[in-house]
Amino acid sequence: MHDTYMLRTKYENCEYIYNVSKELPVHFNSYCSALTQFMSSGCCVAMELVADEAIKRWRKLLGKNVDGFCRGKCV
């Protein structure tokens, strides 16, 4: 991890990141919409990862995603 930032994100910026597509399943669009609302509702911590395959390595560090767990706990 190179750096971290505490910031507040506008709804429009989150909407751009989690672009909801009509081609995706309805449940995924609903999840992205709720996540967009949640992320723009207050401060968040952004992390700058700098390394070869940084995202892949970060995901390995976090472990497997259990489907539905985050939705039930976070959103």
Secondary structure in CASP SS format (residue, H / E / C, confidence):
PFRMAT SS
TARGET T0000
AUTHOR 0000-0000-0000
METHOD secondary structure of the structure
MODEL  1
M C 1.00
H C 1.00
D E 1.00
T E 1.00
Y E 1.00
M E 1.00
L E 1.00
R E 1.00
T C 1.00
K C 1.00
Y H 1.00
E H 1.00
N H 1.00
C H 1.00
E H 1.00
Y H 1.00
I H 1.00
Y C 1.00
N C 1.00
V C 1.00
S C 1.00
K C 1.00
E C 1.00
L C 1.00
P C 1.00
V H 1.00
H H 1.00
F H 1.00
N H 1.00
S H 1.00
Y H 1.00
C H 1.00
S H 1.00
A H 1.00
L H 1.00
T H 1.00
Q H 1.00
F H 1.00
M H 1.00
S C 1.00
S C 1.00
G C 1.00
C E 1.00
C E 1.00
V E 1.00
A E 1.00
M E 1.00
E E 1.00
L C 1.00
V C 1.00
A C 1.00
D C 1.00
E C 1.00
A H 1.00
I H 1.00
K H 1.00
R H 1.00
W H 1.00
R H 1.00
K H 1.00
L H 1.00
L H 1.00
G C 1.00
K C 1.00
N C 1.00
V C 1.00
D C 1.00
G C 1.00
F H 1.00
C H 1.00
R H 1.00
G H 1.00
K H 1.00
C H 1.00
V C 1.00
END
